[in-house]
Amino acid sequence: MKDQLDRLEEKLDKMIEKTASIDVTLAKQSVILDEHVKRSNLLEAKLAPVERHVAVVHGILKLIGVLTALVGAIKGFLTLKGS
């Protein structure tokens, strides 16, 4: 009976050690995650002006495309009307 209790106590001690090890790993990963979030937020803040610029350029290109199509349609209409 004492043998069984000793083995159970050893197993319990090992479980406690593993739990402590897991807690340390979790704490380290939490710190790493916090640093990652801070860096990500900084990068997002730096990219905001670039994203606005890209949106403006896309808008200008779409406007040029619409105007080109409109000019082409008018030119085609005038060509057909002149024939």
KEFIBA-74090 format. One record per residue: x, y, z of N, C-alpha, C, CB in turn; residue in three letters. Coordinates in steps of 0.001 Angstrom, whole numbers, plus 500000, padded with zeros to 6 digits. Glycine has a CB too. Layout:
<gufi><n_px>X</n_px><n_py>Y</n_py><n_pz>Z</n_pz><ca_px>X</ca_px><ca_py>Y</ca_py><ca_pz>Z</ca_pz><c_px>X</c_px><c_py>Y</c_py><c_pz>Z</c_pz><cb_px>X</cb_px><cb_py>Y</cb_py><cb_pz>Z</cb_pz><residu>ala</residu></gufi>
...
END
This chain:
<gufi><n_px>500831</n_px><n_py>498803</n_py><n_pz>500000</n_pz><ca_px>500000</ca_px><ca_py>500000</ca_py><ca_pz>500000</ca_pz><c_px>500875</c_px><c_py>501261</c_py><c_pz>500000</c_pz><cb_px>499055</cb_px><cb_py>499998</cb_py><cb_pz>501221</cb_pz><residu>met</residu></gufi>
<gufi><n_px>501953</n_px><n_py>501234</n_py><n_pz>500833</n_pz><ca_px>502858</ca_px><ca_py>502384</ca_py><ca_pz>500886</ca_pz><c_px>503550</c_px><c_py>502571</c_py><c_pz>499536</c_pz><cb_px>503907</cb_px><cb_py>502204</cb_py><cb_pz>502010</cb_pz><residu>lys</residu></gufi>
<gufi><n_px>503869</n_px><n_py>501461</n_py><n_pz>498876</n_pz><ca_px>504490</ca_px><ca_py>501519</ca_py><ca_pz>497539</ca_pz><c_px>503585</c_px><c_py>502248</c_py><c_pz>496545</c_pz><cb_px>504798</cb_px><cb_py>500094</cb_py><cb_pz>497022</cb_pz><residu>asp</residu></gufi>
<gufi><n_px>502335</n_px><n_py>501912</n_py><n_pz>496591</n_pz><ca_px>501372</ca_px><ca_py>502546</ca_py><ca_pz>495672</ca_pz><c_px>501246</c_px><c_py>504031</c_py><c_pz>495972</c_pz><cb_px>499988</cb_px><cb_py>501867</cb_py><cb_pz>495774</cb_pz><residu>gln</residu></gufi>
<gufi><n_px>501206</n_px><n_py>504383</n_py><n_pz>497230</n_pz><ca_px>501118</ca_px><ca_py>505795</ca_py><ca_pz>497603</ca_pz><c_px>502374</c_px><c_py>506550</c_py><c_pz>497170</c_pz><cb_px>500909</cb_px><cb_py>505939</cb_py><cb_pz>499121</cb_pz><residu>leu</residu></gufi>
<gufi><n_px>503524</n_px><n_py>505931</n_py><n_pz>497305</n_pz><ca_px>504775</ca_px><ca_py>506567</ca_py><ca_pz>496874</ca_pz><c_px>504774</c_px><c_py>506797</c_py><c_pz>495363</c_pz><cb_px>505989</cb_px><cb_py>505702</cb_py><cb_pz>497279</cb_pz><residu>asp</residu></gufi>
<gufi><n_px>504314</n_px><n_py>505790</n_py><n_pz>494606</n_pz><ca_px>504248</ca_px><ca_py>505944</ca_py><ca_pz>493147</ca_pz><c_px>503258</c_px><c_py>507033</c_py><c_pz>492751</c_pz><cb_px>503857</cb_px><cb_py>504616</cb_py><cb_pz>492484</cb_pz><residu>arg</residu></gufi>
<gufi><n_px>502122</n_px><n_py>507071</n_py><n_pz>493431</n_pz><ca_px>501134</ca_px><ca_py>508117</ca_py><ca_pz>493150</ca_pz><c_px>501710</c_px><c_py>509494</c_py><c_pz>493460</c_pz><cb_px>499846</cb_px><cb_py>507882</cb_py><cb_pz>493966</cb_pz><residu>leu</residu></gufi>
<gufi><n_px>502448</n_px><n_py>509571</n_py><n_pz>494558</n_pz><ca_px>503060</ca_px><ca_py>510853</ca_py><ca_pz>494934</ca_pz><c_px>504092</c_px><c_py>511282</c_py><c_pz>493893</c_pz><cb_px>503723</cb_px><cb_py>510752</cb_py><cb_pz>496327</cb_pz><residu>glu</residu></gufi>
<gufi><n_px>504885</n_px><n_py>510321</n_py><n_pz>493397</n_pz><ca_px>505863</ca_px><ca_py>510634</ca_py><ca_pz>492343</ca_pz><c_px>505171</c_px><c_py>511133</c_py><c_pz>491085</c_pz><cb_px>506716</cb_px><cb_py>509400</cb_py><cb_pz>492013</cb_pz><residu>glu</residu></gufi>
<gufi><n_px>504104</n_px><n_py>510448</n_py><n_pz>490704</n_pz><ca_px>503361</ca_px><ca_py>510857</ca_py><ca_pz>489511</ca_pz><c_px>502761</c_px><c_py>512249</c_py><c_pz>489697</c_pz><cb_px>502250</cb_px><cb_py>509838</cb_py><cb_pz>489192</cb_pz><residu>lys</residu></gufi>
<gufi><n_px>502245</n_px><n_py>512500</n_py><n_pz>490879</n_pz><ca_px>501673</ca_px><ca_py>513804</ca_py><ca_pz>491174</ca_pz><c_px>502746</c_px><c_py>514891</c_py><c_pz>491107</c_pz><cb_px>501006</cb_px><cb_py>513796</cb_py><cb_pz>492556</cb_pz><residu>leu</residu></gufi>
<gufi><n_px>503929</n_px><n_py>514601</n_py><n_pz>491651</n_pz><ca_px>505043</ca_px><ca_py>515552</ca_py><ca_pz>491593</ca_pz><c_px>505429</c_px><c_py>515848</c_py><c_pz>490142</c_pz><cb_px>506260</cb_px><cb_py>515003</cb_py><cb_pz>492366</cb_pz><residu>asp</residu></gufi>
<gufi><n_px>505476</n_px><n_py>514793</n_py><n_pz>489307</n_pz><ca_px>505804</ca_px><ca_py>514994</ca_py><ca_pz>487894</ca_pz><c_px>504750</c_px><c_py>515850</c_py><c_pz>487198</c_pz><cb_px>505937</cb_px><cb_py>513645</cb_py><cb_pz>487182</cb_pz><residu>lys</residu></gufi>
<gufi><n_px>503484</n_px><n_py>515618</n_py><n_pz>487536</n_pz><ca_px>502405</ca_px><ca_py>516419</ca_py><ca_pz>486934</ca_pz><c_px>502531</c_px><c_py>517886</c_py><c_pz>487349</c_pz><cb_px>501016</cb_px><cb_py>515863</cb_py><cb_pz>487350</cb_pz><residu>met</residu></gufi>
<gufi><n_px>502884</n_px><n_py>518104</n_py><n_pz>488595</n_pz><ca_px>503047</ca_px><ca_py>519477</ca_py><ca_pz>489084</ca_pz><c_px>504208</c_px><c_py>520150</c_py><c_pz>488364</c_pz><cb_px>503280</cb_px><cb_py>519494</cb_py><cb_pz>490618</cb_pz><residu>ile</residu></gufi>
<gufi><n_px>505310</n_px><n_py>519420</n_py><n_pz>488164</n_pz><ca_px>506459</ca_px><ca_py>519972</ca_py><ca_pz>487431</ca_pz><c_px>506072</c_px><c_py>520318</c_py><c_pz>485995</c_pz><cb_px>507635</cb_px><cb_py>518971</cb_py><cb_pz>487435</cb_pz><residu>glu</residu></gufi>
<gufi><n_px>505345</n_px><n_py>519425</n_py><n_pz>485345</n_pz><ca_px>504929</ca_px><ca_py>519677</ca_py><ca_pz>483958</ca_pz><c_px>504004</c_px><c_py>520889</c_py><c_pz>483886</c_pz><cb_px>504224</cb_px><cb_py>518435</cb_py><cb_pz>483368</cb_pz><residu>lys</residu></gufi>
<gufi><n_px>503101</n_px><n_py>520994</n_py><n_pz>484859</n_pz><ca_px>502190</ca_px><ca_py>522136</ca_py><ca_pz>484895</ca_pz><c_px>502976</c_px><c_py>523434</c_py><c_pz>485065</c_pz><cb_px>501160</cb_px><cb_py>521976</cb_py><cb_pz>486035</cb_pz><residu>thr</residu></gufi>
<gufi><n_px>503973</n_px><n_py>523423</n_py><n_pz>485910</n_pz><ca_px>504806</ca_px><ca_py>524614</ca_py><ca_pz>486110</ca_pz><c_px>505539</c_px><c_py>524958</c_py><c_pz>484820</c_pz><cb_px>505818</cb_px><cb_py>524394</cb_py><cb_pz>487262</cb_pz><residu>ala</residu></gufi>
<gufi><n_px>506027</n_px><n_py>523943</n_py><n_pz>484134</n_pz><ca_px>506719</ca_px><ca_py>524163</ca_py><ca_pz>482867</ca_pz><c_px>505771</c_px><c_py>524756</c_py><c_pz>481825</c_pz><cb_px>507320</cb_px><cb_py>522846</cb_py><cb_pz>482350</cb_pz><residu>ser</residu></gufi>
<gufi><n_px>504551</n_px><n_py>524251</n_py><n_pz>481792</n_pz><ca_px>503544</ca_px><ca_py>524776</ca_py><ca_pz>480858</ca_pz><c_px>503233</c_px><c_py>526231</c_py><c_pz>481182</c_pz><cb_px>502249</cb_px><cb_py>523929</cb_py><cb_pz>480910</cb_pz><residu>ile</residu></gufi>
<gufi><n_px>503135</n_px><n_py>526553</n_py><n_pz>482467</n_pz><ca_px>502865</ca_px><ca_py>527938</ca_py><ca_pz>482878</ca_pz><c_px>503976</c_px><c_py>528877</c_py><c_pz>482418</c_pz><cb_px>502707</cb_px><cb_py>528022</cb_py><cb_pz>484404</cb_pz><residu>asp</residu></gufi>
<gufi><n_px>505229</n_px><n_py>528435</n_py><n_pz>482537</n_pz><ca_px>506360</ca_px><ca_py>529262</ca_py><ca_pz>482102</ca_pz><c_px>506300</c_px><c_py>529469</c_py><c_pz>480592</c_pz><cb_px>507710</cb_px><cb_py>528611</cb_py><cb_pz>482507</cb_pz><residu>val</residu></gufi>
<gufi><n_px>506043</n_px><n_py>528405</n_py><n_pz>479851</n_pz><ca_px>505947</ca_px><ca_py>528505</ca_py><ca_pz>478389</ca_pz><c_px>504817</c_px><c_py>529440</c_py><c_pz>477990</c_pz><cb_px>505730</cb_px><cb_py>527116</cb_py><cb_pz>477761</cb_pz><residu>thr</residu></gufi>
<gufi><n_px>503690</n_px><n_py>529308</n_py><n_pz>478651</n_pz><ca_px>502548</ca_px><ca_py>530163</ca_py><ca_pz>478357</ca_pz><c_px>502863</c_px><c_py>531632</c_py><c_pz>478624</c_pz><cb_px>501343</cb_px><cb_py>529731</cb_py><cb_pz>479180</cb_pz><residu>leu</residu></gufi>
<gufi><n_px>503561</n_px><n_py>531910</n_py><n_pz>479706</n_pz><ca_px>503934</ca_px><ca_py>533287</ca_py><ca_pz>480029</ca_pz><c_px>504860</c_px><c_py>533858</c_py><c_pz>478949</c_pz><cb_px>504619</cb_px><cb_py>533351</cb_py><cb_pz>481416</cb_pz><residu>ala</residu></gufi>
<gufi><n_px>505837</n_px><n_py>533053</n_py><n_pz>478500</n_pz><ca_px>506745</ca_px><ca_py>533509</ca_py><ca_pz>477445</ca_pz><c_px>505986</c_px><c_py>533784</c_py><c_pz>476152</c_pz><cb_px>507847</cb_px><cb_py>532469</cb_py><cb_pz>477198</cb_pz><residu>lys</residu></gufi>
<gufi><n_px>505086</n_px><n_py>532882</n_py><n_pz>475796</n_pz><ca_px>504317</ca_px><ca_py>533055</ca_py><ca_pz>474563</ca_pz><c_px>503410</c_px><c_py>534269</c_py><c_pz>474646</c_pz><cb_px>503489</cb_px><cb_py>531808</cb_py><cb_pz>474271</cb_pz><residu>gln</residu></gufi>
<gufi><n_px>502904</n_px><n_py>534546</n_py><n_pz>475827</n_pz><ca_px>502052</ca_px><ca_py>535723</ca_py><ca_pz>476015</ca_pz><c_px>502841</c_px><c_py>537002</c_py><c_pz>475771</c_pz><cb_px>501449</cb_px><cb_py>535734</cb_py><cb_pz>477431</cb_pz><residu>ser</residu></gufi>
<gufi><n_px>504075</n_px><n_py>537057</n_py><n_pz>476261</n_pz><ca_px>504932</ca_px><ca_py>538223</ca_py><ca_pz>476043</ca_pz><c_px>505236</c_px><c_py>538377</c_py><c_pz>474546</c_pz><cb_px>506254</cb_px><cb_py>538092</cb_py><cb_pz>476859</cb_pz><residu>val</residu></gufi>
<gufi><n_px>505550</n_px><n_py>537262</n_py><n_pz>473896</n_pz><ca_px>505845</ca_px><ca_py>537296</ca_py><ca_pz>472456</ca_pz><c_px>504628</c_px><c_py>537772</c_py><c_pz>471678</c_pz><cb_px>506287</cb_px><cb_py>535903</cb_py><cb_pz>471954</cb_pz><residu>ile</residu></gufi>
<gufi><n_px>503446</n_px><n_py>537292</n_py><n_pz>472064</n_pz><ca_px>502218</ca_px><ca_py>537711</ca_py><ca_pz>471387</ca_pz><c_px>501967</c_px><c_py>539204</c_py><c_pz>471571</c_pz><cb_px>501021</cb_px><cb_py>536910</cb_py><cb_pz>471910</cb_pz><residu>leu</residu></gufi>
<gufi><n_px>502187</n_px><n_py>539708</n_py><n_pz>472772</n_pz><ca_px>502008</ca_px><ca_py>541144</ca_py><ca_pz>473018</ca_pz><c_px>502935</c_px><c_py>541967</c_py><c_pz>472132</c_pz><cb_px>502266</cb_px><cb_py>541475</cb_py><cb_pz>474498</cb_pz><residu>asp</residu></gufi>
<gufi><n_px>504196</n_px><n_py>541539</n_py><n_pz>472003</n_pz><ca_px>505148</ca_px><ca_py>542253</ca_py><ca_pz>471137</ca_pz><c_px>504700</c_px><c_py>542188</c_py><c_pz>469680</c_pz><cb_px>506571</cb_px><cb_py>541659</cb_py><cb_pz>471283</cb_pz><residu>glu</residu></gufi>
<gufi><n_px>504216</n_px><n_py>541046</n_py><n_pz>469265</n_pz><ca_px>503742</ca_px><ca_py>540890</ca_py><ca_pz>467886</ca_pz><c_px>502559</c_px><c_py>541825</c_py><c_pz>467599</c_pz><cb_px>503335</cb_px><cb_py>539425</cb_py><cb_pz>467623</cb_pz><residu>his</residu></gufi>
<gufi><n_px>501640</n_px><n_py>541907</n_py><n_pz>468529</n_pz><ca_px>500475</ca_px><ca_py>542777</ca_py><ca_pz>468358</ca_pz><c_px>500911</c_px><c_py>544237</c_py><c_pz>468257</c_pz><cb_px>499483</cb_px><cb_py>542594</cb_py><cb_pz>469528</cb_pz><residu>val</residu></gufi>
<gufi><n_px>501862</n_px><n_py>544650</n_py><n_pz>469094</n_pz><ca_px>502354</ca_px><ca_py>546030</ca_py><ca_pz>469045</ca_pz><c_px>502986</c_px><c_py>546335</c_py><c_pz>467687</c_pz><cb_px>503376</cb_px><cb_py>546278</cb_py><cb_pz>470173</cb_pz><residu>lys</residu></gufi>
<gufi><n_px>503834</n_px><n_py>545399</n_py><n_pz>467185</n_pz><ca_px>504477</ca_px><ca_py>545603</ca_py><ca_pz>465882</ca_pz><c_px>503448</c_px><c_py>545640</c_py><c_pz>464765</c_pz><cb_px>505504</cb_px><cb_py>544499</cb_py><cb_pz>465608</cb_pz><residu>arg</residu></gufi>
<gufi><n_px>502455</n_px><n_py>544773</n_py><n_pz>464843</n_pz><ca_px>501412</ca_px><ca_py>544745</ca_py><ca_pz>463817</ca_pz><c_px>500635</c_px><c_py>546058</c_py><c_pz>463799</c_pz><cb_px>500455</cb_px><cb_py>543566</cb_py><cb_pz>464055</cb_pz><residu>ser</residu></gufi>
<gufi><n_px>500314</n_px><n_py>546555</n_py><n_pz>464976</n_pz><ca_px>499577</ca_px><ca_py>547823</ca_py><ca_pz>465054</ca_pz><c_px>500406</c_px><c_py>548975</c_py><c_pz>464485</c_pz><cb_px>499184</cb_px><cb_py>548127</cb_py><cb_pz>466513</cb_pz><residu>asn</residu></gufi>
<gufi><n_px>501711</n_px><n_py>548989</n_py><n_pz>464775</n_pz><ca_px>502577</ca_px><ca_py>550032</ca_py><ca_pz>464231</ca_pz><c_px>502633</c_px><c_py>549960</c_py><c_pz>462709</c_pz><cb_px>503987</cb_px><cb_py>549913</cb_py><cb_pz>464814</cb_pz><residu>leu</residu></gufi>
<gufi><n_px>502758</n_px><n_py>548747</n_py><n_pz>462170</n_pz><ca_px>502813</ca_px><ca_py>548598</ca_py><ca_pz>460715</ca_pz><c_px>501502</c_px><c_py>549019</c_py><c_pz>460064</c_pz><cb_px>503140</cb_px><cb_py>547154</cb_py><cb_pz>460342</cb_pz><residu>leu</residu></gufi>
<gufi><n_px>500382</n_px><n_py>548674</n_py><n_pz>460672</n_pz><ca_px>499094</ca_px><ca_py>549074</ca_py><ca_pz>460128</ca_pz><c_px>498970</c_px><c_py>550598</c_py><c_pz>460114</c_pz><cb_px>497950</cb_px><cb_py>548449</cb_py><cb_pz>460941</cb_pz><residu>glu</residu></gufi>
<gufi><n_px>499452</n_px><n_py>551249</n_py><n_pz>461170</n_pz><ca_px>499390</ca_px><ca_py>552714</ca_py><ca_pz>461224</ca_pz><c_px>500263</c_px><c_py>553332</c_py><c_pz>460133</c_pz><cb_px>499832</cb_px><cb_py>553223</cb_py><cb_pz>462611</cb_pz><residu>ala</residu></gufi>
<gufi><n_px>501423</n_px><n_py>552714</n_py><n_pz>459860</n_pz><ca_px>502304</ca_px><ca_py>553241</ca_py><ca_pz>458816</ca_pz><c_px>501736</c_px><c_py>552999</c_py><c_pz>457432</c_pz><cb_px>503684</cb_px><cb_py>552615</cb_py><cb_pz>458922</cb_pz><residu>lys</residu></gufi>
<gufi><n_px>500953</n_px><n_py>551942</n_py><n_pz>457264</n_pz><ca_px>500420</ca_px><ca_py>551609</ca_py><ca_pz>455946</ca_pz><c_px>499146</c_px><c_py>552381</c_py><c_pz>455598</c_pz><cb_px>500144</cb_px><cb_py>550132</cb_py><cb_pz>455873</cb_pz><residu>leu</residu></gufi>
<gufi><n_px>498500</n_px><n_py>552990</n_py><n_pz>456567</n_pz><ca_px>497245</ca_px><ca_py>553693</ca_py><ca_pz>456312</ca_pz><c_px>497388</c_px><c_py>554763</c_py><c_pz>455225</c_pz><cb_px>496741</cb_px><cb_py>554330</cb_py><cb_pz>457595</cb_pz><residu>ala</residu></gufi>
<gufi><n_px>498415</n_px><n_py>555629</n_py><n_pz>455252</n_pz><ca_px>498549</ca_px><ca_py>556621</ca_py><ca_pz>454177</ca_pz><c_px>498776</c_px><c_py>555975</c_py><c_pz>452806</c_pz><cb_px>499701</cb_px><cb_py>557567</cb_py><cb_pz>454489</cb_pz><residu>pro</residu></gufi>
<gufi><n_px>499508</n_px><n_py>554890</n_py><n_pz>452777</n_pz><ca_px>499759</ca_px><ca_py>554190</ca_py><ca_pz>451517</ca_pz><c_px>498454</c_px><c_py>553629</c_py><c_pz>450965</c_pz><cb_px>500795</cb_px><cb_py>553057</cb_py><cb_pz>451713</cb_pz><residu>val</residu></gufi>
<gufi><n_px>497647</n_px><n_py>553045</n_py><n_pz>451836</n_pz><ca_px>496362</ca_px><ca_py>552487</ca_py><ca_pz>451404</ca_pz><c_px>495451</c_px><c_py>553584</c_py><c_pz>450868</c_pz><cb_px>495673</cb_px><cb_py>551750</cb_py><cb_pz>452567</cb_pz><residu>glu</residu></gufi>
<gufi><n_px>495449</n_px><n_py>554760</n_py><n_pz>451497</n_pz><ca_px>494635</ca_px><ca_py>555877</ca_py><ca_pz>450985</ca_pz><c_px>495131</c_px><c_py>556306</c_py><c_pz>449607</c_pz><cb_px>494673</cb_px><cb_py>557081</cb_py><cb_pz>451965</cb_pz><residu>arg</residu></gufi>
<gufi><n_px>496456</n_px><n_py>556370</n_py><n_pz>449435</n_pz><ca_px>497026</ca_px><ca_py>556761</ca_py><ca_pz>448152</ca_pz><c_px>496632</c_px><c_py>555760</c_py><c_pz>447057</c_pz><cb_px>498562</cb_px><cb_py>556866</cb_py><cb_pz>448259</cb_pz><residu>his</residu></gufi>
<gufi><n_px>496712</n_px><n_py>554482</n_py><n_pz>447373</n_pz><ca_px>496344</ca_px><ca_py>553445</ca_py><ca_pz>446401</ca_pz><c_px>494875</c_px><c_py>553587</c_py><c_pz>446031</c_pz><cb_px>496626</cb_px><cb_py>552026</cb_py><cb_pz>446968</cb_pz><residu>val</residu></gufi>
<gufi><n_px>494015</n_px><n_py>553867</n_py><n_pz>446995</n_pz><ca_px>492588</ca_px><ca_py>554036</ca_py><ca_pz>446718</ca_pz><c_px>492360</c_px><c_py>555230</c_py><c_pz>445792</c_pz><cb_px>491799</cb_px><cb_py>554219</cb_py><cb_pz>448031</cb_pz><residu>ala</residu></gufi>
<gufi><n_px>493084</n_px><n_py>556331</n_py><n_pz>446014</n_pz><ca_px>492947</ca_px><ca_py>557509</ca_py><ca_pz>445147</ca_pz><c_px>493409</c_px><c_py>557188</c_py><c_pz>443727</c_pz><cb_px>493758</cb_px><cb_py>558699</cb_py><cb_pz>445715</cb_pz><residu>val</residu></gufi>
<gufi><n_px>494540</n_px><n_py>556505</n_py><n_pz>443601</n_pz><ca_px>495055</ca_px><ca_py>556151</ca_py><ca_pz>442274</ca_pz><c_px>494074</c_px><c_py>555230</c_py><c_pz>441553</c_pz><cb_px>496441</cb_px><cb_py>555473</cb_py><cb_pz>442388</cb_pz><residu>val</residu></gufi>
<gufi><n_px>493512</n_px><n_py>554256</n_py><n_pz>442248</n_pz><ca_px>492511</ca_px><ca_py>553384</ca_py><ca_pz>441624</ca_pz><c_px>491305</c_px><c_py>554189</c_py><c_pz>441154</c_pz><cb_px>492062</cb_px><cb_py>552290</cb_py><cb_pz>442606</cb_pz><residu>his</residu></gufi>
<gufi><n_px>490871</n_px><n_py>555137</n_py><n_pz>441966</n_pz><ca_px>489739</ca_px><ca_py>555984</ca_py><ca_pz>441579</ca_pz><c_px>490051</c_px><c_py>556792</c_py><c_pz>440326</c_pz><cb_px>489363</cb_px><cb_py>556925</cb_py><cb_pz>442722</cb_pz><residu>gly</residu></gufi>
<gufi><n_px>491249</n_px><n_py>557348</n_py><n_pz>440267</n_pz><ca_px>491653</ca_px><ca_py>558128</ca_py><ca_pz>439092</ca_pz><c_px>491711</c_px><c_py>557238</c_py><c_pz>437856</c_pz><cb_px>493021</cb_px><cb_py>558801</cb_py><cb_pz>439329</cb_pz><residu>ile</residu></gufi>
<gufi><n_px>492259</n_px><n_py>556042</n_py><n_pz>437999</n_pz><ca_px>492337</ca_px><ca_py>555128</ca_py><ca_pz>436852</ca_pz><c_px>490950</c_px><c_py>554712</c_py><c_pz>436376</c_pz><cb_px>493155</cb_px><cb_py>553885</cb_py><cb_pz>437216</cb_pz><residu>leu</residu></gufi>
<gufi><n_px>490020</n_px><n_py>554493</n_py><n_pz>437289</n_pz><ca_px>488649</ca_px><ca_py>554161</ca_py><ca_pz>436896</ca_pz><c_px>488008</c_px><c_py>555334</c_py><c_pz>436160</c_pz><cb_px>487806</cb_px><cb_py>553780</cb_py><cb_pz>438132</cb_pz><residu>lys</residu></gufi>
<gufi><n_px>488252</n_px><n_py>556540</n_py><n_pz>436648</n_pz><ca_px>487712</ca_px><ca_py>557728</ca_py><ca_pz>435987</ca_pz><c_px>488282</c_px><c_py>557854</c_py><c_pz>434578</c_pz><cb_px>488024</cb_px><cb_py>558997</cb_py><cb_pz>436807</cb_pz><residu>leu</residu></gufi>
<gufi><n_px>489573</n_px><n_py>557628</n_py><n_pz>434422</n_pz><ca_px>490190</ca_px><ca_py>557683</ca_py><ca_pz>433096</ca_pz><c_px>489567</c_px><c_py>556621</c_py><c_pz>432185</c_pz><cb_px>491729</cb_px><cb_py>557479</cb_py><cb_pz>433197</cb_pz><residu>ile</residu></gufi>
<gufi><n_px>489334</n_px><n_py>555428</n_py><n_pz>432728</n_pz><ca_px>488712</ca_px><ca_py>554363</ca_py><ca_pz>431942</ca_pz><c_px>487315</c_px><c_py>554744</c_py><c_pz>431488</c_pz><cb_px>488659</cb_px><cb_py>553077</cb_py><cb_pz>432744</cb_pz><residu>gly</residu></gufi>
<gufi><n_px>486521</n_px><n_py>555320</n_py><n_pz>432383</n_pz><ca_px>485157</ca_px><ca_py>555732</ca_py><ca_pz>432032</ca_pz><c_px>485196</c_px><c_py>556845</c_py><c_pz>430992</c_pz><cb_px>484384</cb_px><cb_py>556199</cb_py><cb_pz>433290</cb_pz><residu>val</residu></gufi>
<gufi><n_px>486085</n_px><n_py>557820</n_py><n_pz>431200</n_pz><ca_px>486172</ca_px><ca_py>558926</ca_py><ca_pz>430231</ca_pz><c_px>486633</c_px><c_py>558421</c_py><c_pz>428864</c_pz><cb_px>487137</cb_px><cb_py>560018</cb_py><cb_pz>430742</cb_pz><residu>leu</residu></gufi>
<gufi><n_px>487571</n_px><n_py>557479</n_py><n_pz>428834</n_pz><ca_px>488043</ca_px><ca_py>556912</ca_py><ca_pz>427575</ca_pz><c_px>486909</c_px><c_py>556190</c_py><c_pz>426854</c_pz><cb_px>489216</cb_px><cb_py>555950</cb_py><cb_pz>427823</cb_pz><residu>thr</residu></gufi>
<gufi><n_px>486131</n_px><n_py>555418</n_py><n_pz>427596</n_pz><ca_px>484998</ca_px><ca_py>554711</ca_py><ca_pz>427001</ca_pz><c_px>483971</c_px><c_py>555704</c_py><c_pz>426472</c_pz><cb_px>484348</cb_px><cb_py>553766</cb_py><cb_pz>428028</cb_pz><residu>ala</residu></gufi>
<gufi><n_px>483741</n_px><n_py>556770</n_py><n_pz>427214</n_pz><ca_px>482784</ca_px><ca_py>557793</ca_py><ca_pz>426791</ca_pz><c_px>483268</c_px><c_py>558493</c_py><c_pz>425521</c_pz><cb_px>482563</cb_px><cb_py>558823</cb_py><cb_pz>427916</cb_pz><residu>leu</residu></gufi>
<gufi><n_px>484540</n_px><n_py>558869</n_py><n_pz>425472</n_pz><ca_px>485100</ca_px><ca_py>559515</ca_py><ca_pz>424280</ca_pz><c_px>485025</c_px><c_py>558558</c_py><c_pz>423088</c_pz><cb_px>486573</cb_px><cb_py>559958</cb_py><cb_pz>424532</cb_pz><residu>val</residu></gufi>
<gufi><n_px>485336</n_px><n_py>557285</n_py><n_pz>423313</n_pz><ca_px>485264</ca_px><ca_py>556294</ca_py><ca_pz>422241</ca_pz><c_px>483839</c_px><c_py>556144</c_py><c_pz>421725</c_pz><cb_px>485790</cb_px><cb_py>554944</cb_py><cb_pz>422726</cb_pz><residu>gly</residu></gufi>
<gufi><n_px>482865</n_px><n_py>556127</n_py><n_pz>422631</n_pz><ca_px>481462</ca_px><ca_py>556009</ca_py><ca_pz>422223</ca_pz><c_px>481030</c_px><c_py>557236</c_py><c_pz>421428</c_pz><cb_px>480553</cb_px><cb_py>555826</cb_py><cb_pz>423453</cb_pz><residu>ala</residu></gufi>
<gufi><n_px>481421</n_px><n_py>558426</n_py><n_pz>421879</n_pz><ca_px>481062</ca_px><ca_py>559654</ca_py><ca_pz>421159</ca_pz><c_px>481716</c_px><c_py>559669</c_py><c_pz>419780</c_pz><cb_px>481484</cb_px><cb_py>560906</cb_py><cb_pz>421966</cb_pz><residu>ile</residu></gufi>
<gufi><n_px>482983</n_px><n_py>559287</n_py><n_pz>419717</n_pz><ca_px>483684</ca_px><ca_py>559252</ca_py><ca_pz>418434</ca_pz><c_px>483018</c_px><c_py>558239</c_py><c_pz>417499</c_pz><cb_px>485180</cb_px><cb_py>558899</cb_py><cb_pz>418639</cb_pz><residu>lys</residu></gufi>
<gufi><n_px>482644</n_px><n_py>557080</n_py><n_pz>418012</n_pz><ca_px>481954</ca_px><ca_py>556084</ca_py><ca_pz>417184</ca_pz><c_px>480622</c_px><c_py>556584</c_py><c_pz>416702</c_pz><cb_px>481762</cb_px><cb_py>554799</cb_py><cb_pz>417948</cb_pz><residu>gly</residu></gufi>
<gufi><n_px>479882</n_px><n_py>557264</n_py><n_pz>417567</n_pz><ca_px>478594</ca_px><ca_py>557827</ca_py><ca_pz>417168</ca_pz><c_px>478774</c_px><c_py>558877</c_py><c_pz>416083</c_pz><cb_px>477876</cb_px><cb_py>558435</cb_py><cb_pz>418377</cb_pz><residu>phe</residu></gufi>
<gufi><n_px>479754</n_px><n_py>559757</n_py><n_pz>416260</n_pz><ca_px>479978</ca_px><ca_py>560805</ca_py><ca_pz>415254</ca_pz><c_px>480447</c_px><c_py>560199</c_py><c_pz>413922</c_pz><cb_px>481020</cb_px><cb_py>561830</cb_py><cb_pz>415767</cb_pz><residu>leu</residu></gufi>
<gufi><n_px>481240</n_px><n_py>559137</n_py><n_pz>413988</n_pz><ca_px>481691</ca_px><ca_py>558473</ca_py><ca_pz>412766</ca_pz><c_px>480502</c_px><c_py>557849</c_py><c_pz>412033</c_pz><cb_px>482751</cb_px><cb_py>557393</cb_py><cb_pz>413092</cb_pz><residu>thr</residu></gufi>
<gufi><n_px>479597</n_px><n_py>557211</n_py><n_pz>412763</n_pz><ca_px>478418</ca_px><ca_py>556617</ca_py><ca_pz>412147</ca_pz><c_px>477481</c_px><c_py>557688</c_py><c_pz>411607</c_pz><cb_px>477684</cb_px><cb_py>555735</cb_py><cb_pz>413149</cb_pz><residu>leu</residu></gufi>
<gufi><n_px>477362</n_px><n_py>558774</n_py><n_pz>412312</n_pz><ca_px>476479</ca_px><ca_py>559866</ca_py><ca_pz>411891</ca_pz><c_px>477011</c_px><c_py>560547</c_py><c_pz>410644</c_pz><cb_px>476315</cb_px><cb_py>560890</cb_py><cb_pz>413014</cb_pz><residu>lys</residu></gufi>
<gufi><n_px>478346</n_px><n_py>560651</n_py><n_pz>410538</n_pz><ca_px>478978</ca_px><ca_py>561298</ca_py><ca_pz>409383</ca_pz><c_px>478947</c_px><c_py>560431</c_py><c_pz>408140</c_pz><cb_px>480407</cb_px><cb_py>561654</cb_py><cb_pz>409707</cb_pz><residu>gly</residu></gufi>
<gufi><n_px>478726</n_px><n_py>559139</n_py><n_pz>408270</n_pz><ca_px>478773</ca_px><ca_py>558260</ca_py><ca_pz>407101</ca_pz><c_px>477581</c_px><c_py>558387</c_py><c_pz>406242</c_pz><cb_px>478919</cb_px><cb_py>556857</cb_py><cb_pz>407508</cb_pz><residu>ser</residu></gufi>
END
